[in-house]
Amino acid sequence: MTFFHELSHAAHEKLKGKLKTGHDSLQEIVAELSAQALCRLVGRKNVDTTGNSYQYIESYAAKLDMSPHTACLRVLSDTEKVLKLILPNTLGEDN
């Protein structure tokens, strides 16, 4: 999970250019959502980390005065782009 989270940050930076330093809430939510999706896509389910991811996203969403649901919807497009960069032929598009 940690590997996929950090890989997602790297992909996000490649797409957006230099990311904000520190723990930017939206960037962290993109990385966590992407990491959770990647774990599911590659079948990495030995330990269910969904609850941990929810709490992680919930804490960053609170800093933005958003619900976790609203925060996830806000970054869904960026999350999709990150996943398409990491797994270009897996998500139904040829890049």
Buried (B, 14 or more C-beta within 10 A) or exposed (E): BEEBBEBBBBBBEEBBEEBEEEEBBBBBBBBBBBBBBBBEBEEBEEEEBEEEBBEBBBEBBEEEEBEBEEBBEBBEEBBBBBBBBBBEEEBEEEE
